[in-house]
Amino acid sequence: MNELVWIFISALLVNNFTLSMFLGLCPFLGVTQKLETAFRLGLANIFVMMITAVAAYVLNTWVLIHAPYLRLISFIIVIASAVQFVEMAIKKLSPDLFKALGIFLPLITTNCAILGLALFTTNKGYGFVEGMVYALGAGGGVTIALVLLAAVREETRILNIPKMVQGTALNLIIAGIISLGFMGFAGLFGSH
Amino acid sequence: MADSNDSPVMGKEFLKGLWKENPVFVAVLGMCPSLAVTNSAINGIAMGLASTFVLIGSCALVSLLRNVIPKPVRITTYIVIIATFVTAVDFTLEAFLPAIHKELGAFIALIVVNCLILGRQEAFASKHPIGLAVADATGMGLGFTFALLSLGGIREVLGNGSLFGIDLFGAGYEPWIIMILPPGGFFTLGFLLLIFSWVEQRRKLRTQQPS
């Protein structure tokens, strides 16, 4: 149990996917103009990561022990099709949920945070439960990062910023400061 | 392919990736690897060259197959082609340069989802003959390598007081540890983009008021 809590906190804060491992930066910089959109993108991320964890576990246990060189290709194809399949199922079963997450799902399927999650779970040798907890923590961490950046960016719109600094440069510097804050979590678990 | 009519065009396609359409500084593509592995100059070069190889190989193949690949499944096809080349690079590095492979870790595998590479297939290689596609891929790849090298160089000099592992300032230098930690990546790229847009703005001002 203790181990699971550590995996969760580690993925959520200490090794935050976006702010300390630089995974999934494209949506982080691209889709954070509005707080609400950023939050929904984060939820979609958690969702896809859970599917990814299941897919990675199934592939690792039954397929890839026989053909390890197919790891990358099979991860990408299986994750992309699993997400598409679940997307169709949601569309049928819960139109509300589809409306909230729908447009983001294809956007994040080929995101490096998703493939990164699959690769890291494999490298760390997590079992099914650990993998799911790890996915939940990582997705939560991405959501936190997206929401924080979007919240600051909403404020900057009413400020008078020199033209030269506007755009990606400003976002990167804000992200750097947020990331600086997250470095403070590094000592959270003492000897770990 | 490269007769006298072709070569100026090819040169142009090659050069644009280096500066005018630099993938990192101008188009802001491929951010994840460019920030994640550039805590030293040597890692930056290794990552850049690995990506360049994948880019050239997959652009050449996509360009050769451009009339065969069916439109509706083209993205999937590109990804499978890219993943094949990345797997080859991954195993080659693991066999010949295990130290660098260990440093870069999962980020070698993550070249697959670098949007720069997929972007070039979709925007250029799938519409042009192989000579132009390779010229474009080489230029873009070297531009990417150049960007990674400058990011890695700046971060290593400031954060570690060395370049390519050679000590620059002697024992009296207090390194800015923060530059080789994650926030340093965001700051360095942010300030480099600032410098780029400052130069662009100066140039625009000068052309607007010639006198």
Boltz contact constraints between the chains, C-beta under 6 A:
constraints:
  - contact:
      token1: [A, 20]
      token2: [B, 182]
      max_distance: 6.0
  - contact:
      token1: [A, 22]
      token2: [B, 32]
      max_distance: 6.0
  - contact:
      token1: [A, 22]
      token2: [B, 35]
      max_distance: 6.0
  - contact:
      token1: [A, 22]
      token2: [B, 36]
      max_distance: 6.0
  - contact:
      token1: [A, 23]
      token2: [B, 32]
      max_distance: 6.0
  - contact:
      token1: [A, 25]
      token2: [B, 31]
      max_distance: 6.0
  - contact:
      token1: [A, 25]
      token2: [B, 32]
      max_distance: 6.0
  - contact:
      token1: [A, 72]
      token2: [B, 83]
      max_distance: 6.0
  - contact:
      token1: [A, 72]
      token2: [B, 87]
      max_distance: 6.0
  - contact:
      token1: [A, 72]
      token2: [B, 109]
      max_distance: 6.0
  - contact:
      token1: [A, 72]
      token2: [B, 112]
      max_distance: 6.0
  - contact:
      token1: [A, 73]
      token2: [B, 83]
      max_distance: 6.0
  - contact:
      token1: [A, 76]
      token2: [B, 79]
      max_distance: 6.0
  - contact:
      token1: [A, 76]
      token2: [B, 83]
      max_distance: 6.0
  - contact:
      token1: [A, 110]
      token2: [B, 113]
      max_distance: 6.0
  - contact:
      token1: [A, 112]
      token2: [B, 32]
      max_distance: 6.0
  - contact:
      token1: [A, 112]
      token2: [B, 110]
      max_distance: 6.0
  - contact:
      token1: [A, 112]
      token2: [B, 113]
      max_distance: 6.0
  - contact:
      token1: [A, 115]
      token2: [B, 113]
      max_distance: 6.0
  - contact:
      token1: [A, 116]
      token2: [B, 110]
      max_distance: 6.0
  - contact:
      token1: [A, 119]
      token2: [B, 106]
      max_distance: 6.0
  - contact:
      token1: [A, 119]
      token2: [B, 109]
      max_distance: 6.0
  - contact:
      token1: [A, 164]
      token2: [B, 197]
      max_distance: 6.0
  - contact:
      token1: [A, 164]
      token2: [B, 198]
      max_distance: 6.0
  - contact:
      token1: [A, 164]
      token2: [B, 201]
      max_distance: 6.0
  - contact:
      token1: [A, 168]
      token2: [B, 28]
      max_distance: 6.0
  - contact:
      token1: [A, 168]
      token2: [B, 193]
      max_distance: 6.0
  - contact:
      token1: [A, 169]
      token2: [B, 190]
      max_distance: 6.0
  - contact:
      token1: [A, 169]
      token2: [B, 193]
      max_distance: 6.0
  - contact:
      token1: [A, 169]
      token2: [B, 194]
      max_distance: 6.0
  - contact:
      token1: [A, 172]
      token2: [B, 186]
      max_distance: 6.0
  - contact:
      token1: [A, 172]
      token2: [B, 189]
      max_distance: 6.0
  - contact:
      token1: [A, 172]
      token2: [B, 190]
      max_distance: 6.0
  - contact:
      token1: [A, 173]
      token2: [B, 190]
      max_distance: 6.0
  - contact:
      token1: [A, 175]
      token2: [B, 186]
      max_distance: 6.0
  - contact:
      token1: [A, 176]
      token2: [B, 183]
      max_distance: 6.0
  - contact:
      token1: [A, 176]
      token2: [B, 186]
      max_distance: 6.0
  - contact:
      token1: [A, 176]
      token2: [B, 187]
      max_distance: 6.0
  - contact:
      token1: [A, 179]
      token2: [B, 182]
      max_distance: 6.0
  - contact:
      token1: [A, 179]
      token2: [B, 183]
      max_distance: 6.0
  - contact:
      token1: [A, 179]
      token2: [B, 186]
      max_distance: 6.0
  - contact:
      token1: [A, 180]
      token2: [B, 183]
      max_distance: 6.0
